[in-house]
Amino acid sequence: MVEVIKAEIPEALAKKFRKKAMETYGYKKGAVKKAVEDLLKRYVSLGEADWKSLEGVIKSELTSVELQHRAWRQAD
C-alpha cells in the first residue's frame, strides 16, 4: 500500500533536491521518489521525531482533517 504526500516547496529548493536525487540515485525514473523515501525514513528513524518543527509548514485555510479528507478523495 502506498500513500501520496504532497507539499509545496520553493522552486529553487525543489531543483536542488531533484539534482541531488538524480546524482545520488541515477538519472532514471524513480530517483526522486527513492530520495524522498530515504529522506523520510531517516527523518522518522532519528528516534523521537520533532513534529512541532512541521507546525505551520502547510499554508492552507483548511483544517488538517479537511486536508486529509481531500487527499483521500484524490487518492481514490
C-alpha positions as CSV (number, residue, x, y, z in Angstrom):
1,M,0.0,0.0,0.0
2,V,1.3,3.5,-0.8
3,E,0.2,7.0,0.2
4,V,0.6,10.2,-1.7
5,I,2.1,13.1,0.2
6,K,2.0,16.5,-1.5
7,A,3.9,19.5,-0.3
8,E,4.6,22.9,-1.8
9,I,8.3,23.9,-1.5
10,P,10.3,26.8,-3.1
11,E,11.2,26.2,-6.7
12,A,14.9,26.7,-6.1
13,L,14.9,24.0,-3.3
14,A,12.9,21.6,-5.5
15,K,15.5,22.0,-8.3
16,K,18.4,21.4,-5.9
17,F,16.7,18.4,-4.4
18,R,15.9,16.8,-7.9
19,K,19.5,17.4,-9.0
20,K,20.9,15.8,-5.8
21,A,18.5,12.9,-6.1
22,M,19.5,12.2,-9.6
23,E,23.2,12.5,-8.8
24,T,22.7,10.0,-5.9
25,Y,20.2,7.5,-7.4
26,G,20.9,7.9,-11.1
27,Y,19.3,9.8,-13.9
28,K,16.4,7.5,-14.3
29,K,12.7,7.2,-13.5
30,G,12.1,6.9,-9.7
31,A,15.2,8.7,-8.5
32,V,13.2,11.5,-6.8
33,K,10.8,9.0,-5.3
34,K,13.6,6.9,-3.8
35,A,15.3,10.1,-2.4
36,V,12.1,11.2,-0.7
37,E,11.5,7.7,0.7
38,D,15.1,7.6,2.1
39,L,14.8,11.1,3.5
40,L,11.5,10.3,5.3
41,K,12.9,7.1,6.7
42,R,15.9,8.9,8.1
43,Y,13.8,11.7,9.5
44,V,11.4,9.4,11.4
45,S,14.2,7.0,12.5
46,L,16.1,9.7,14.3
47,G,14.3,8.5,17.4
48,E,11.6,10.9,18.6
49,A,10.6,12.9,15.6
50,D,10.2,16.6,16.2
51,W,6.7,17.0,14.7
52,K,6.5,20.5,16.2
53,S,9.0,21.6,13.6
54,L,6.4,20.9,10.9
55,E,3.8,23.1,12.5
56,G,2.7,25.9,10.2
57,V,4.6,24.4,7.2
58,I,1.4,23.9,5.2
59,K,-0.3,27.2,4.4
60,S,-4.0,26.5,4.0
61,E,-7.3,27.8,5.1
62,L,-8.5,24.2,5.5
63,T,-8.1,22.3,8.8
64,S,-5.8,19.3,8.9
65,V,-8.8,17.0,8.9
66,E,-10.2,18.7,5.8
67,L,-6.8,18.4,4.0
68,Q,-6.6,14.7,4.9
69,H,-10.2,14.1,3.6
70,R,-9.3,15.9,0.3
71,A,-6.1,13.8,0.0
72,W,-8.0,10.6,0.4
73,R,-10.7,11.7,-2.2
74,Q,-7.9,12.4,-4.7
75,A,-6.2,9.1,-4.0
76,D,-9.4,7.1,-4.8
